[in-house]
Amino acid sequence: MLIAVIAGCEVGFWVVLAAGLATRYLLRMRGTGAALLLGVPLVDLVLLAATTIDLHDGGTAGFAHGFAAACLGYSVAFGHSTVRWADERFAHRFAGGPPPRGKPEHGAARARYEWREFGKAALATALACGFLLIMIAWVDDADRTEALHGWLSRLGVVLAVWSIWPITYTLWPAKPKAPSPPAEHGP
């Protein structure tokens, strides 16, 4: 059942985001659109409540509970930038806004960008691990929370893999592409 709630919340996140942006830009109702966008984090609260209620009612923590904690951590850490990313594209496409900012292509700017994204991933991992530890302490039953302990190391592995990008861009920064030589035209 919890997997269905997680899937519903993931879909709900994008539905609420799209509704907020459509209301803001297509219907030109900026205040209502902003209010809908403030509802995006409420989807996370639904997921948190469902997970908590399931454990409170005597459920044994399983894969879904750990996954819910991971989803919450990543949603909180990346939520604002995801909304900003979507807003820039929607404004450009439907409201004549400026072209969206892309990520830097090369050099120190790209390395800084990758480290900033890694910082968000580290925050997401810390939040998810915090949610897991709170669930473990709250249930206070090692048999019922055994599956959550495995998630602590899983999240650590994900963060370690994520660290490859900023390290790579720092040690071997991408260089600007050389302009192509003009094509030769025959006689």
Rosetta blueprint (number, residue, H / E / L):
1 M L
2 L H
3 I H
4 A H
5 V H
6 I H
7 A H
8 G H
9 C H
10 E H
11 V H
12 G H
13 F H
14 W H
15 V H
16 V H
17 L H
18 A H
19 A H
20 G H
21 L H
22 A H
23 T H
24 R H
25 Y H
26 L H
27 L L
28 R L
29 M L
30 R H
31 G H
32 T H
33 G H
34 A H
35 A H
36 L H
37 L H
38 L H
39 G L
40 V H
41 P H
42 L H
43 V H
44 D H
45 L H
46 V H
47 L H
48 L H
49 A H
50 A H
51 T H
52 T H
53 I H
54 D H
55 L H
56 H H
57 D L
58 G L
59 G L
60 T L
61 A L
62 G L
63 F H
64 A H
65 H H
66 G H
67 F H
68 A H
69 A H
70 A H
71 C H
72 L H
73 G H
74 Y H
75 S H
76 V H
77 A H
78 F H
79 G H
80 H H
81 S H
82 T H
83 V H
84 R H
85 W H
86 A H
87 D H
88 E H
89 R H
90 F H
91 A H
92 H H
93 R H
94 F H
95 A H
96 G L
97 G L
98 P L
99 P L
100 P L
101 R L
102 G L
103 K L
104 P L
105 E L
106 H L
107 G H
108 A H
109 A H
110 R H
111 A H
112 R H
113 Y H
114 E H
115 W H
116 R H
117 E H
118 F H
119 G H
120 K H
121 A H
122 A H
123 L H
124 A H
125 T H
126 A H
127 L H
128 A H
129 C H
130 G H
131 F H
132 L H
133 L H
134 I H
135 M H
136 I H
137 A H
138 W H
139 V H
140 D L
141 D L
142 A H
143 D H
144 R H
145 T H
146 E H
147 A H
148 L H
149 H H
150 G H
151 W H
152 L H
153 S H
154 R H
155 L H
156 G H
157 V H
158 V H
159 L H
160 A H
161 V H
162 W H
163 S L
164 I H
165 W H
166 P H
167 I H
168 T H
169 Y H
170 T H
171 L H
172 W L
173 P L
174 A L
175 K L
176 P L
177 K L
178 A L
179 P L
180 S L
181 P L
182 P L
183 A L
184 E L
185 H L
186 G L
187 P L
